[in-house]
Amino acid sequence: MMTKSEVLQRVKEVCLVPVVRAKSAQQAVELARAIAAGGVTVMEMTMTVPDPLVAIRTLVKENPELLIGAGTVIDPQMAEACISEGAQFIVSPATNLDTIALCRKHSIACLPGALTPTEILTAWNAGADVVKVFPASAMGGAKYIKSLKAPLPQVDMIPTGGVSVATVAEFLDAGSYALGVGADLADAKAIEQGRAQDVTASARRYMQAIADYRSKKKSAAN
């Protein structure tokens, strides 16, 4: 089990948090495996998956190298159940102060969702480790993140919504801590249709886009 600081460092290094949604726990596990095969070792298993705790337990047990978080966690009871199954970070589409308090009690990384400057600062001041800015696409995508980071440089943000391979550089340039990505990468339909290799290929493209961005930044700095 990694410490909270190690978890946050891994999220920052990998820089990508695929949001896994599926029609069954088995499909979610297969989707997670396909994503991991593409080099993405961090992912968020959402509570909208049927029997999500089974999916978390299975992945944690079969691959301890994967960093599995729980997503769409809306209250502390749900967070407690996910943590007991091995989830190492808790993500929510909104901010629940009791959930943040529970995560702090357990020293588990907490990534609550928020959208407006007031919501974002409320989550951060309550003890959020990173704020999930959702839905970022509805507010203008990377430009919105850049606008937020100007007055709130101290707040680490993970935009979710509107992230694609084509917008990776734009979102990272705006100051994102990491990127949340949904069905564009975590494509449950591809798994349903027996195209796991397409998910793996997509994961590789995302990781390559991140590597390319970092390489260009490093070259520009030298």
C-alpha positions as CSV (number, residue, x, y, z in Angstrom):
1,M,0.0,0.0,0.0
2,M,1.4,3.4,-1.1
3,T,1.4,6.4,1.2
4,K,-0.9,9.3,0.2
5,S,2.1,11.3,-1.0
6,E,3.3,8.4,-3.1
7,V,-0.2,8.0,-4.6
8,L,-0.4,11.7,-5.5
9,Q,3.1,11.5,-7.0
10,R,2.1,8.6,-9.2
11,V,-1.0,10.4,-10.4
12,K,1.2,13.4,-11.3
13,E,3.8,11.2,-13.1
14,V,1.3,9.1,-15.1
15,C,-0.7,12.3,-15.6
16,L,-3.7,10.5,-16.8
17,V,-6.8,9.2,-14.8
18,P,-9.1,7.1,-17.1
19,V,-12.6,7.0,-15.8
20,V,-13.9,3.4,-16.0
21,R,-17.6,3.0,-16.6
22,A,-19.1,-0.3,-17.7
23,K,-22.2,-2.5,-17.7
24,S,-20.8,-5.1,-15.3
25,A,-17.9,-5.6,-12.9
26,Q,-16.4,-8.1,-15.3
27,Q,-16.5,-5.7,-18.2
28,A,-15.0,-3.0,-16.0
29,V,-12.1,-5.3,-15.1
30,E,-11.5,-6.2,-18.7
31,L,-11.6,-2.5,-19.6
32,A,-9.1,-1.7,-16.9
33,R,-6.8,-4.5,-18.0
34,A,-6.9,-3.2,-21.6
35,I,-6.0,0.3,-20.4
36,A,-3.2,-1.0,-18.2
37,A,-1.8,-2.9,-21.2
38,G,-1.3,0.5,-22.9
39,G,0.9,1.7,-20.1
40,V,-1.6,3.6,-17.9
41,T,-1.2,2.4,-14.3
42,V,-3.7,4.7,-12.7
43,M,-7.5,4.5,-13.1
44,E,-10.7,5.5,-11.5
45,M,-13.4,2.7,-11.0
46,T,-16.7,4.5,-10.8
47,M,-19.5,3.5,-8.4
48,T,-21.9,3.5,-11.4
49,V,-20.5,0.2,-12.4
50,P,-22.7,-2.7,-11.1
51,D,-20.8,-4.3,-8.1
52,P,-18.0,-1.8,-8.3
53,L,-16.4,-3.1,-5.1
54,V,-15.9,-6.5,-6.7
55,A,-14.1,-4.8,-9.6
56,I,-11.9,-2.8,-7.3
57,R,-11.1,-5.9,-5.2
58,T,-10.3,-8.0,-8.3
59,L,-8.0,-5.4,-9.8
60,V,-6.2,-4.7,-6.5
61,K,-5.6,-8.4,-5.9
62,E,-4.5,-9.4,-9.4
63,N,-2.2,-6.4,-10.1
64,P,-0.8,-4.6,-7.0
65,E,1.2,-2.3,-9.4
66,L,-2.0,-0.7,-10.6
67,L,-3.2,2.4,-8.7
68,I,-6.9,2.0,-8.4
69,G,-9.1,4.8,-7.2
70,A,-12.9,4.9,-6.6
71,G,-14.9,7.4,-8.6
72,T,-18.4,8.9,-8.4
73,V,-18.1,8.5,-4.6
74,I,-20.8,10.8,-3.2
75,D,-20.7,10.2,0.6
76,P,-18.4,9.0,3.3
77,Q,-20.1,5.7,3.7
78,M,-19.3,4.8,0.1
79,A,-15.8,6.1,0.5
80,E,-15.2,3.9,3.6
81,A,-16.4,0.8,1.6
82,C,-14.1,1.6,-1.3
83,I,-11.1,2.2,1.0
84,S,-11.7,-1.2,2.7
85,E,-11.5,-2.9,-0.7
86,G,-8.2,-1.3,-1.5
87,A,-9.1,1.9,-3.3
88,Q,-6.1,4.3,-2.9
89,F,-7.8,7.5,-3.9
90,I,-11.4,8.8,-3.8
91,V,-12.9,10.9,-6.6
92,S,-16.3,12.6,-6.7
93,P,-18.2,14.6,-9.3
94,A,-19.0,17.1,-6.5
95,T,-17.7,18.2,-3.1
96,N,-18.9,16.5,0.0
97,L,-17.1,17.9,3.1
98,D,-17.7,14.8,5.2
99,T,-16.1,12.6,2.5
100,I,-13.0,14.9,2.5
101,A,-12.9,14.6,6.3
102,L,-13.1,10.8,6.1
103,C,-10.3,10.6,3.6
104,R,-8.1,12.9,5.7
105,K,-8.8,10.6,8.7
106,H,-7.6,7.6,6.7
107,S,-4.7,9.5,5.0
108,I,-6.3,8.6,1.6
109,A,-5.9,11.0,-1.4
110,C,-9.2,12.9,-2.0
111,L,-10.1,14.4,-5.4
112,P,-13.5,16.0,-5.0
113,G,-15.3,17.6,-8.0
114,A,-16.0,21.3,-8.3
115,L,-16.6,23.7,-11.1
116,T,-16.8,27.4,-10.1
117,P,-14.0,29.3,-8.3
118,T,-16.0,29.3,-5.1
119,E,-16.6,25.5,-5.2
120,I,-13.0,24.8,-6.1
121,L,-11.6,27.0,-3.2
122,T,-14.2,25.5,-0.8
123,A,-13.0,22.0,-1.7
124,W,-9.3,23.0,-1.5
125,N,-9.7,24.7,1.9
126,A,-11.6,21.7,3.3
127,G,-8.5,19.5,2.6
128,A,-8.8,18.3,-1.0
129,D,-5.5,17.0,-2.3
130,V,-6.4,17.7,-5.9
131,V,-9.7,19.2,-7.2
132,K,-11.4,17.5,-10.1
133,V,-12.7,20.3,-12.3
134,F,-15.9,18.8,-13.9
135,P,-17.3,19.2,-16.4
136,A,-14.4,21.2,-17.8
137,S,-15.7,21.0,-21.4
138,A,-18.9,22.9,-20.5
139,M,-16.8,25.9,-19.3
140,G,-14.5,26.1,-22.3
141,G,-12.0,23.3,-21.6
142,A,-8.3,24.2,-21.3
143,K,-9.0,28.0,-21.5
144,Y,-11.1,27.7,-18.3
145,I,-8.4,25.8,-16.5
146,K,-5.9,28.6,-17.4
147,S,-8.3,31.2,-16.2
148,L,-8.8,29.4,-12.9
149,K,-5.0,28.9,-12.3
150,A,-4.3,32.6,-12.7
151,P,-5.9,33.6,-9.4
152,L,-5.6,30.1,-7.8
153,P,-2.1,28.9,-8.6
154,Q,-1.9,26.9,-5.4
155,V,-4.8,24.7,-6.2
156,D,-3.9,21.4,-8.0
157,M,-6.6,20.7,-10.6
158,I,-7.5,17.6,-12.8
159,P,-9.8,18.7,-15.6
160,T,-12.3,16.0,-16.7
161,G,-14.5,16.5,-19.7
162,G,-13.2,17.6,-23.1
163,V,-9.8,15.9,-22.7
164,S,-8.7,14.0,-25.8
165,V,-5.3,13.1,-27.4
166,A,-5.6,16.3,-29.5
167,T,-6.1,18.5,-26.4
168,V,-3.5,16.9,-24.0
169,A,-0.9,19.6,-24.6
170,E,-3.4,22.4,-24.3
171,F,-4.7,21.2,-21.0
172,L,-1.2,20.6,-19.6
173,D,-0.1,24.0,-20.8
174,A,-3.0,25.5,-18.9
175,G,-1.5,24.1,-15.6
176,S,-3.3,20.9,-15.1
177,Y,-2.0,18.5,-12.4
178,A,-3.1,15.5,-14.5
179,L,-5.9,14.7,-16.9
180,G,-9.2,12.9,-16.4
181,V,-10.4,11.1,-19.5
182,G,-13.6,9.2,-20.1
183,A,-15.0,7.1,-22.9
184,D,-12.6,8.5,-25.5
185,L,-10.1,6.1,-23.8
186,A,-12.1,4.0,-21.4
187,D,-14.4,2.7,-24.2
188,A,-16.7,0.0,-22.7
189,K,-18.3,-0.5,-26.1
190,A,-14.9,-1.6,-27.5
191,I,-14.7,-4.3,-24.8
192,E,-18.3,-5.4,-25.5
193,Q,-17.4,-5.8,-29.2
194,G,-14.2,-7.7,-28.4
195,R,-11.9,-4.9,-29.4
196,A,-9.7,-4.6,-26.3
197,Q,-6.7,-3.9,-28.5
198,D,-8.3,-0.6,-29.6
199,V,-8.5,0.5,-25.9
200,T,-4.9,-0.5,-25.4
201,A,-3.8,1.4,-28.6
202,S,-5.7,4.5,-27.4
203,A,-4.0,4.3,-24.0
204,R,-0.6,4.2,-25.7
205,R,-1.6,7.3,-27.8
206,Y,-2.5,9.3,-24.7
207,M,0.8,8.3,-23.0
208,Q,2.7,9.2,-26.1
209,A,1.0,12.6,-26.3
210,I,2.0,13.3,-22.6
211,A,5.6,12.2,-23.3
212,D,5.8,14.4,-26.4
213,Y,4.5,17.4,-24.5
214,R,7.1,16.9,-21.7
215,S,9.9,16.4,-24.2
216,K,9.0,19.6,-26.0
217,K,8.8,21.5,-22.7
218,K,12.2,20.1,-21.6
219,S,13.8,21.1,-25.0
220,A,12.3,24.6,-24.8
221,A,13.8,25.0,-21.3
222,N,17.3,24.1,-22.4
